[in-house]
């Protein structure tokens, strides 16, 4: 397998609520909800960086499409890391997430490995880590 991930899909319970969180609260670019004309097709895509999109899709639709039973959500099975350029930017993003309705599960603190990071959960409980890692600074 070639490491070519182009879409990260999050199963959500309320598509409109999640759209507002990511678009209006976090400021991610999107065309909004598309595919409503198809059964189980309503989805929203957000541009993260060139070649990578975030999708939000109802959990019921994801379960139906995959053929798996709809199960209960668990926040600790996956985290999405948002690497930023400075400690101050970690604090800024955490504040933006809180203002958008995120639950701060761990305020930003110095890490044991020399960075600075905090965690928040989106309205569906998906875990995001906002991190400044001096060894992995994002491209400007």
C-alpha positions in Angstrom: 0.0 0.0 0.0 1.2 3.5 -0.8 0.7 5.9 2.0 -1.8 8.1 0.2 -4.5 9.3 2.6 -6.7 11.9 1.0 -9.9 11.9 3.1 -10.4 11.5 6.9 -14.1 10.8 7.6 -15.7 11.4 11.0 -19.0 9.8 11.7 -21.3 12.3 13.3 -24.7 12.2 15.0 -26.0 15.6 13.8 -24.6 16.7 10.4 -25.9 20.3 10.6 -24.4 20.8 14.1 -21.0 19.4 13.1 -21.1 21.6 9.9 -21.6 24.7 12.1 -18.8 23.6 14.4 -16.1 23.0 11.7 -17.2 25.8 9.3 -18.4 28.6 11.6 -16.5 27.8 14.7 -13.2 26.6 13.5 -13.3 28.4 10.1 -12.6 25.4 7.9 -13.4 26.0 4.2 -16.4 23.9 2.8 -19.1 24.0 0.2 -21.5 22.8 2.8 -23.6 19.7 2.8 -23.8 17.9 -0.5 -25.4 14.7 -1.7 -28.7 15.2 0.1 -30.5 13.9 -3.0 -29.1 10.4 -2.3 -30.3 8.1 0.4 -27.5 8.1 3.0 -25.5 10.5 0.8 -25.5 13.8 2.8 -21.9 14.7 3.6 -19.7 17.8 4.0 -16.1 18.1 3.0 -13.5 20.5 4.4 -10.2 21.4 2.9 -7.4 20.8 5.4 -4.3 21.1 3.1 -3.5 20.3 -0.5 -4.6 16.7 -1.2 -6.3 16.2 2.2 -9.9 16.7 3.2 -11.9 16.1 6.3 -15.4 14.7 5.8 -18.3 14.6 8.2 -20.9 11.9 7.5 -23.8 10.7 9.6 -22.7 7.7 11.7 -25.8 5.8 10.4 -24.8 6.4 6.8 -21.2 5.3 7.5 -22.4 2.1 9.2 -24.8 1.3 6.3 -22.2 2.0 3.6 -19.5 -0.1 5.4 -21.9 -3.0 6.3 -21.0 -2.7 9.9 -23.5 -2.4 12.7 -23.9 1.0 14.3 -21.9 0.9 17.5 -21.3 3.3 20.3 -18.7 6.0 19.9 -15.4 5.9 21.8 -13.3 9.0 21.9 -10.0 7.2 22.8 -9.7 5.0 19.7 -8.4 7.8 17.5 -7.1 11.3 17.9 -6.5 13.9 15.2 -3.4 15.9 15.6 -3.3 19.6 14.6 0.4 20.6 14.6 0.9 24.4 14.9 3.9 26.7 14.7 4.1 28.0 18.3 2.9 27.6 21.9 0.8 30.8 21.5 -0.9 29.2 18.5 -1.8 26.2 20.5 -3.6 28.5 23.0 -5.3 30.4 20.2 -6.7 27.2 18.6 -7.8 25.8 21.9 -9.7 29.1 22.6 -11.2 29.0 19.2 -12.4 25.4 19.7 -13.9 26.3 23.1 -15.7 29.3 21.6 -17.0 27.0 18.8 -18.5 24.6 21.4 -15.7 22.1 21.9 -15.2 20.5 25.2 -11.6 21.0 26.5 -10.6 17.7 27.9 -7.0 18.6 28.7 -5.9 22.2 28.7 -2.6 22.9 26.9 0.4 22.0 29.0 4.1 21.4 28.6 4.6 17.8 27.4 7.2 15.3 28.7 8.9 15.3 25.3 9.5 19.1 25.1 6.4 20.3 23.3 3.2 21.9 24.3 -0.3 20.4 23.7 -3.9 20.2 24.7 -6.9 18.1 23.8 -10.5 19.0 22.9 -13.6 17.0 21.7 -15.8 18.2 18.9 -19.6 18.0 19.4 -19.6 14.3 18.5 -16.8 13.5 21.0 -14.0 13.1 18.4 -10.7 13.8 20.1 -8.4 16.5 18.6 -4.9 17.3 19.9 -3.5 20.7 19.3 0.2 20.5 19.5 3.4 22.5 19.1 6.2 20.1 18.5 9.6 21.9 18.1 10.8 18.8 16.1 7.9 18.7 13.7 7.0 22.3 12.8 4.5 22.7 10.0 5.5 24.3 6.7 4.7 28.0 6.6 
